[in-house]
Amino acid sequence: MIEYSASFTSEGWFQNEINIVLPLKIEGLSKSEILERIIEKNLFQLRNETSIKKRFQMVYRRSETFSTDLAKLYVNGSRLDQKALLLYSYLKCFRLPYEFFNEVVLYNFQNNKPFIQNIDVTFFIERKEGESEKVAGWRSETKKRLRSSILMFFRESGMLQEERTDTFQINPLHISNKLKNYAKEHDPLLYVLSELR
């Protein structure tokens, strides 16, 4: 099981960067060759090499969650397929958002409560503090950033839609039949994201 980490609070949606990295991986370039090309042409459009390298580490880590087939489905997929796969890569990398999906989003949806409220996020983090000394030891500012980061990814993907200031409707992700068939055969998490069952 992946360790708890609060590093996802510095993660961004990174769609443009994933759009750059995955085709280069499909081409067969190594990690260092991809980084070299990104720096050389400033493909991430960042101010300096240090920023590029830092961003690249985060993006490459997420890209590693894609099998070759999944990377091809992403590159050739619709905008909605790409959004679903970006959320998927985030959940595969970080334990706390993954557990939030299972224990709050999926649980609520399956129990005829197709929405979450800010209080659900607060209770979830409090529960995790009781289960993990590591989470309990995080500073209150970190926990505040956790809430907004988790919600941001689910909102960007379209799974959570803001209804009122503190309430979000839960929606299964709309993905192509091609991606859904792949998920059904090869990837239970991706399939659940599209079905929520």
ZADO-1210 file (C-alpha; in nm, 4 decimals, padded with zeros to 6 digits):
<atoms>
<atom x="00.0000" y="00.0000" z="00.0000" code="MET" pos="1"/>
<atom x="00.1272" y="00.3472" z="-00.0898" code="ILE" pos="2"/>
<atom x="00.2314" y="00.5563" z="00.2115" code="GLU" pos="3"/>
<atom x="00.0248" y="00.8601" z="00.3080" code="TYR" pos="4"/>
<atom x="00.1794" y="01.1737" z="00.1629" code="SER" pos="5"/>
<atom x="00.0637" y="01.5340" z="00.1549" code="ALA" pos="6"/>
<atom x="00.2778" y="01.6065" z="-00.1536" code="SER" pos="7"/>
<atom x="-00.0325" y="01.5954" z="-00.3742" code="PHE" pos="8"/>
<atom x="-00.1209" y="01.9436" z="-00.2450" code="THR" pos="9"/>
<atom x="00.1451" y="02.0780" z="-00.4845" code="SER" pos="10"/>
<atom x="00.0073" y="01.8710" z="-00.7762" code="GLU" pos="11"/>
<atom x="-00.1767" y="02.0455" z="-01.0553" code="GLY" pos="12"/>
<atom x="-00.4152" y="01.9111" z="-01.3143" code="TRP" pos="13"/>
<atom x="-00.1168" y="01.9092" z="-01.5596" code="PHE" pos="14"/>
<atom x="-00.3167" y="01.8163" z="-01.8689" code="GLN" pos="15"/>
<atom x="-00.0874" y="02.0077" z="-02.1081" code="ASN" pos="16"/>
<atom x="00.2219" y="01.8476" z="-01.9580" code="GLU" pos="17"/>
<atom x="00.0760" y="01.4944" z="-01.9696" code="ILE" pos="18"/>
<atom x="-00.0182" y="01.5685" z="-02.3331" code="ASN" pos="19"/>
<atom x="00.3526" y="01.6329" z="-02.3982" code="ILE" pos="20"/>
<atom x="00.5021" y="01.3443" z="-02.1976" code="VAL" pos="21"/>
<atom x="00.2799" y="01.0516" z="-02.3037" code="LEU" pos="22"/>
<atom x="00.3422" y="01.0733" z="-02.6818" code="PRO" pos="23"/>
<atom x="00.7182" y="01.0858" z="-02.6134" code="LEU" pos="24"/>
<atom x="00.6892" y="00.7753" z="-02.3945" code="LYS" pos="25"/>
<atom x="00.4918" y="00.5996" z="-02.6682" code="ILE" pos="26"/>
<atom x="00.7731" y="00.6925" z="-02.9112" code="GLU" pos="27"/>
<atom x="01.0042" y="00.4947" z="-02.6824" code="GLY" pos="28"/>
<atom x="01.2096" y="00.7813" z="-02.5365" code="LEU" pos="29"/>
<atom x="01.3638" y="00.7225" z="-02.1936" code="SER" pos="30"/>
<atom x="01.2842" y="00.9413" z="-01.8927" code="LYS" pos="31"/>
<atom x="01.6095" y="01.1379" z="-01.9320" code="SER" pos="32"/>
<atom x="01.5580" y="01.1817" z="-02.3089" code="GLU" pos="33"/>
<atom x="01.2057" y="01.3151" z="-02.2489" code="ILE" pos="34"/>
<atom x="01.3332" y="01.5608" z="-01.9872" code="LEU" pos="35"/>
<atom x="01.6151" y="01.6716" z="-02.2181" code="GLU" pos="36"/>
<atom x="01.3697" y="01.7455" z="-02.5006" code="ARG" pos="37"/>
<atom x="01.1324" y="01.9328" z="-02.2674" code="ILE" pos="38"/>
<atom x="01.4169" y="02.1510" z="-02.1346" code="ILE" pos="39"/>
<atom x="01.5695" y="02.2072" z="-02.4792" code="GLU" pos="40"/>
<atom x="01.2432" y="02.3293" z="-02.6342" code="LYS" pos="41"/>
<atom x="01.0908" y="02.4623" z="-02.3078" code="ASN" pos="42"/>
<atom x="00.7798" y="02.2559" z="-02.3852" code="LEU" pos="43"/>
<atom x="00.6350" y="02.3179" z="-02.0372" code="PHE" pos="44"/>
<atom x="00.6790" y="02.6946" z="-02.0909" code="GLN" pos="45"/>
<atom x="00.8274" y="02.7554" z="-01.7481" code="LEU" pos="46"/>
<atom x="01.0821" y="03.0221" z="-01.6569" code="ARG" pos="47"/>
<atom x="01.3802" y="02.8103" z="-01.5580" code="ASN" pos="48"/>
<atom x="01.5268" y="02.4629" z="-01.5638" code="GLU" pos="49"/>
<atom x="01.4701" y="02.4045" z="-01.1913" code="THR" pos="50"/>
<atom x="01.0951" y="02.4661" z="-01.2310" code="SER" pos="51"/>
<atom x="01.0848" y="02.2395" z="-01.5367" code="ILE" pos="52"/>
<atom x="01.2614" y="01.9563" z="-01.3525" code="LYS" pos="53"/>
<atom x="01.0330" y="01.9865" z="-01.0511" code="LYS" pos="54"/>
<atom x="00.7193" y="01.9845" z="-01.2669" code="ARG" pos="55"/>
<atom x="00.8582" y="01.6996" z="-01.4781" code="PHE" pos="56"/>
<atom x="00.9080" y="01.4762" z="-01.1711" code="GLN" pos="57"/>
<atom x="00.5404" y="01.5170" z="-01.0776" code="MET" pos="58"/>
<atom x="00.4129" y="01.4701" z="-01.4327" code="VAL" pos="59"/>
<atom x="00.6369" y="01.1717" z="-01.5050" code="TYR" pos="60"/>
<atom x="00.5255" y="01.0007" z="-01.1858" code="ARG" pos="61"/>
<atom x="00.1637" y="01.0351" z="-01.2967" code="ARG" pos="62"/>
<atom x="00.2506" y="00.9169" z="-01.6501" code="SER" pos="63"/>
<atom x="00.3916" y="00.5958" z="-01.4995" code="GLU" pos="64"/>
<atom x="00.0383" y="00.4915" z="-01.3985" code="THR" pos="65"/>
<atom x="-00.0471" y="00.4480" z="-01.7702" code="PHE" pos="66"/>
<atom x="00.0207" y="00.1164" z="-01.9393" code="SER" pos="67"/>
<atom x="00.1256" y="00.1528" z="-02.3045" code="THR" pos="68"/>
<atom x="-00.2309" y="00.0713" z="-02.4147" code="ASP" pos="69"/>
<atom x="-00.3762" y="00.3234" z="-02.1724" code="LEU" pos="70"/>
<atom x="-00.1276" y="00.5909" z="-02.2866" code="ALA" pos="71"/>
<atom x="-00.2399" y="00.5339" z="-02.6477" code="LYS" pos="72"/>
<atom x="-00.6068" y="00.5501" z="-02.5436" code="LEU" pos="73"/>
<atom x="-00.5285" y="00.8808" z="-02.3695" code="TYR" pos="74"/>
<atom x="-00.3400" y="01.0333" z="-02.6646" code="VAL" pos="75"/>
<atom x="-00.6083" y="00.9295" z="-02.9149" code="ASN" pos="76"/>
<atom x="-00.9018" y="00.9764" z="-02.6786" code="GLY" pos="77"/>
<atom x="-01.1687" y="01.2415" z="-02.6410" code="SER" pos="78"/>
<atom x="-01.1401" y="01.5299" z="-02.3964" code="ARG" pos="79"/>
<atom x="-01.3686" y="01.3373" z="-02.1561" code="LEU" pos="80"/>
<atom x="-01.1502" y="01.0241" z="-02.1783" code="ASP" pos="81"/>
<atom x="-00.8471" y="01.2382" z="-02.1013" code="GLN" pos="82"/>
<atom x="-01.0161" y="01.3988" z="-01.8002" code="LYS" pos="83"/>
<atom x="-01.1095" y="01.0555" z="-01.6639" code="ALA" pos="84"/>
<atom x="-00.7531" y="00.9305" z="-01.7102" code="LEU" pos="85"/>
<atom x="-00.6035" y="01.2379" z="-01.5417" code="LEU" pos="86"/>
<atom x="-00.8193" y="01.1721" z="-01.2344" code="LEU" pos="87"/>
<atom x="-00.7248" y="00.8039" z="-01.2545" code="TYR" pos="88"/>
<atom x="-00.3502" y="00.8863" z="-01.2594" code="SER" pos="89"/>
<atom x="-00.3945" y="01.1088" z="-00.9533" code="TYR" pos="90"/>
<atom x="-00.5818" y="00.8397" z="-00.7581" code="LEU" pos="91"/>
<atom x="-00.3203" y="00.5772" z="-00.8540" code="LYS" pos="92"/>
<atom x="-00.0385" y="00.7970" z="-00.7170" code="CYS" pos="93"/>
<atom x="-00.1854" y="00.9208" z="-00.3904" code="PHE" pos="94"/>
<atom x="-00.3393" y="00.7154" z="-00.1132" code="ARG" pos="95"/>
<atom x="-00.5489" y="00.9821" z="00.0603" code="LEU" pos="96"/>
<atom x="-00.7418" y="01.0931" z="-00.2528" code="PRO" pos="97"/>
<atom x="-00.7847" y="00.7258" z="-00.3496" code="TYR" pos="98"/>
<atom x="-00.9352" y="00.6459" z="-00.0092" code="GLU" pos="99"/>
<atom x="-01.1506" y="00.9586" z="-00.0290" code="PHE" pos="100"/>
<atom x="-01.2897" y="00.8324" z="-00.3587" code="PHE" pos="101"/>
<atom x="-01.3713" y="00.4885" z="-00.2134" code="ASN" pos="102"/>
<atom x="-01.4857" y="00.5905" z="00.1322" code="GLU" pos="103"/>
<atom x="-01.6764" y="00.9112" z="00.0556" code="VAL" pos="104"/>
<atom x="-01.7566" y="00.9628" z="-00.3148" code="VAL" pos="105"/>
<atom x="-01.8292" y="00.5998" z="-00.4043" code="LEU" pos="106"/>
<atom x="-01.9874" y="00.5205" z="-00.0668" code="TYR" pos="107"/>
<atom x="-02.2275" y="00.8173" z="-00.0857" code="ASN" pos="108"/>
<atom x="-02.3227" y="00.7456" z="-00.4467" code="PHE" pos="109"/>
<atom x="-02.3896" y="00.3764" z="-00.3794" code="GLN" pos="110"/>
<atom x="-02.5989" y="00.4635" z="-00.0744" code="ASN" pos="111"/>
<atom x="-02.8407" y="00.6923" z="-00.2603" code="ASN" pos="112"/>
<atom x="-02.6708" y="01.0125" z="-00.1533" code="LYS" pos="113"/>
<atom x="-02.5436" y="01.1392" z="-00.4923" code="PRO" pos="114"/>
<atom x="-02.3656" y="01.4402" z="-00.3437" code="PHE" pos="115"/>
<atom x="-02.0937" y="01.5302" z="-00.0960" code="ILE" pos="116"/>
<atom x="-02.0654" y="01.8294" z="00.1313" code="GLN" pos="117"/>
<atom x="-01.7640" y="02.0082" z="00.2774" code="ASN" pos="118"/>
<atom x="-01.8424" y="01.8440" z="00.6112" code="ILE" pos="119"/>
<atom x="-01.7906" y="01.5006" z="00.4483" code="ASP" pos="120"/>
<atom x="-01.4343" y="01.6036" z="00.3592" code="VAL" pos="121"/>
<atom x="-01.3729" y="01.7315" z="00.7127" code="THR" pos="122"/>
<atom x="-01.5045" y="01.4099" z="00.8713" code="PHE" pos="123"/>
<atom x="-01.2955" y="01.2010" z="00.6294" code="PHE" pos="124"/>
<atom x="-00.9732" y="01.3815" z="00.7271" code="ILE" pos="125"/>
<atom x="-01.0598" y="01.3549" z="01.0980" code="GLU" pos="126"/>
<atom x="-01.1166" y="00.9813" z="01.0541" code="ARG" pos="127"/>
<atom x="-00.7779" y="00.9466" z="00.8825" code="LYS" pos="128"/>
<atom x="-00.6128" y="01.1356" z="01.1697" code="GLU" pos="129"/>
<atom x="-00.7504" y="00.8677" z="01.4022" code="GLY" pos="130"/>
<atom x="-00.6166" y="00.5894" z="01.1773" code="GLU" pos="131"/>
<atom x="-00.2744" y="00.7327" z="01.0944" code="SER" pos="132"/>
<atom x="-00.0188" y="00.9104" z="01.3133" code="GLU" pos="133"/>
<atom x="00.1336" y="01.0534" z="00.9977" code="LYS" pos="134"/>
<atom x="-00.1908" y="01.2258" z="00.8937" code="VAL" pos="135"/>
<atom x="-00.2537" y="01.3372" z="01.2550" code="ALA" pos="136"/>
<atom x="00.0908" y="01.5016" z="01.2563" code="GLY" pos="137"/>
<atom x="00.0277" y="01.7242" z="00.9544" code="TRP" pos="138"/>
<atom x="-00.0111" y="02.0961" z="01.0222" code="ARG" pos="139"/>
<atom x="-00.3594" y="02.2493" z="01.0071" code="SER" pos="140"/>
<atom x="-00.2603" y="02.4571" z="00.6972" code="GLU" pos="141"/>
<atom x="-00.1592" y="02.1322" z="00.5245" code="THR" pos="142"/>
<atom x="-00.4962" y="01.9738" z="00.6075" code="LYS" pos="143"/>
<atom x="-00.6720" y="02.2804" z="00.4709" code="LYS" pos="144"/>
<atom x="-00.4770" y="02.2459" z="00.1438" code="ARG" pos="145"/>
<atom x="-00.5623" y="01.8729" z="00.1346" code="LEU" pos="146"/>
<atom x="-00.9328" y="01.9537" z="00.1212" code="ARG" pos="147"/>
<atom x="-00.9037" y="02.2009" z="-00.1648" code="SER" pos="148"/>
<atom x="-00.6610" y="01.9800" z="-00.3635" code="SER" pos="149"/>
<atom x="-00.8815" y="01.6716" z="-00.3373" code="ILE" pos="150"/>
<atom x="-01.1935" y="01.8640" z="-00.4373" code="LEU" pos="151"/>
<atom x="-01.0101" y="02.0389" z="-00.7232" code="MET" pos="152"/>
<atom x="-00.9217" y="01.7097" z="-00.8957" code="PHE" pos="153"/>
<atom x="-01.2712" y="01.5665" z="-00.8680" code="PHE" pos="154"/>
<atom x="-01.4189" y="01.8933" z="-00.9929" code="ARG" pos="155"/>
<atom x="-01.1746" y="01.9240" z="-01.2862" code="GLU" pos="156"/>
<atom x="-01.2596" y="01.5693" z="-01.3967" code="SER" pos="157"/>
<atom x="-01.6327" y="01.6448" z="-01.3891" code="GLY" pos="158"/>
<atom x="-01.7072" y="01.3855" z="-01.1202" code="MET" pos="159"/>
<atom x="-01.8048" y="01.6550" z="-00.8705" code="LEU" pos="160"/>
<atom x="-02.0168" y="01.9477" z="-00.9792" code="GLN" pos="161"/>
<atom x="-02.0717" y="02.2393" z="-00.7436" code="GLU" pos="162"/>
<atom x="-02.4403" y="02.2887" z="-00.6674" code="GLU" pos="163"/>
<atom x="-02.4149" y="02.5237" z="-00.3712" code="ARG" pos="164"/>
<atom x="-02.1179" y="02.6685" z="-00.1836" code="THR" pos="165"/>
<atom x="-02.0769" y="02.3562" z="00.0304" code="ASP" pos="166"/>
<atom x="-02.2472" y="02.0863" z="-00.1796" code="THR" pos="167"/>
<atom x="-02.1218" y="01.8933" z="-00.4843" code="PHE" pos="168"/>
<atom x="-02.3230" y="01.6564" z="-00.7014" code="GLN" pos="169"/>
<atom x="-02.1504" y="01.3254" z="-00.7840" code="ILE" pos="170"/>
<atom x="-02.1500" y="01.2172" z="-01.1503" code="ASN" pos="171"/>
<atom x="-02.0021" y="00.9021" z="-01.3070" code="PRO" pos="172"/>
<atom x="-01.7414" y="00.9980" z="-01.5661" code="LEU" pos="173"/>
<atom x="-01.8521" y="00.9830" z="-01.9296" code="HIS" pos="174"/>
<atom x="-01.5929" y="00.7891" z="-02.1237" code="ILE" pos="175"/>
<atom x="-01.5886" y="00.6327" z="-02.4693" code="SER" pos="176"/>
<atom x="-01.6955" y="00.2716" z="-02.5172" code="ASN" pos="177"/>
<atom x="-01.3409" y="00.1930" z="-02.6292" code="LYS" pos="178"/>
<atom x="-01.1953" y="00.3124" z="-02.2972" code="LEU" pos="179"/>
<atom x="-01.4791" y="00.1572" z="-02.0970" code="LYS" pos="180"/>
<atom x="-01.4218" y="-00.1816" z="-02.2628" code="ASN" pos="181"/>
<atom x="-01.0496" y="-00.1587" z="-02.1875" code="TYR" pos="182"/>
<atom x="-01.1255" y="-00.0669" z="-01.8245" code="ALA" pos="183"/>
<atom x="-01.3765" y="-00.3502" z="-01.7875" code="LYS" pos="184"/>
<atom x="-01.1169" y="-00.6036" z="-01.8989" code="GLU" pos="185"/>
<atom x="-00.7979" y="-00.4598" z="-01.7509" code="HIS" pos="186"/>
<atom x="-00.8547" y="-00.1916" z="-01.4882" code="ASP" pos="187"/>
<atom x="-01.1170" y="-00.2138" z="-01.2112" code="PRO" pos="188"/>
<atom x="-01.0449" y="00.1373" z="-01.0756" code="LEU" pos="189"/>
<atom x="-01.0942" y="00.3033" z="-01.4135" code="LEU" pos="190"/>
<atom x="-01.4123" y="00.1036" z="-01.4663" code="TYR" pos="191"/>
<atom x="-01.5513" y="00.2093" z="-01.1272" code="VAL" pos="192"/>
<atom x="-01.4785" y="00.5756" z="-01.2099" code="LEU" pos="193"/>
<atom x="-01.7085" y="00.5484" z="-01.5104" code="SER" pos="194"/>
<atom x="-01.9779" y="00.3347" z="-01.3466" code="GLU" pos="195"/>
<atom x="-01.9630" y="00.4298" z="-00.9766" code="LEU" pos="196"/>
<atom x="-02.0823" y="00.0838" z="-00.8789" code="ARG" pos="197"/>
</atoms>
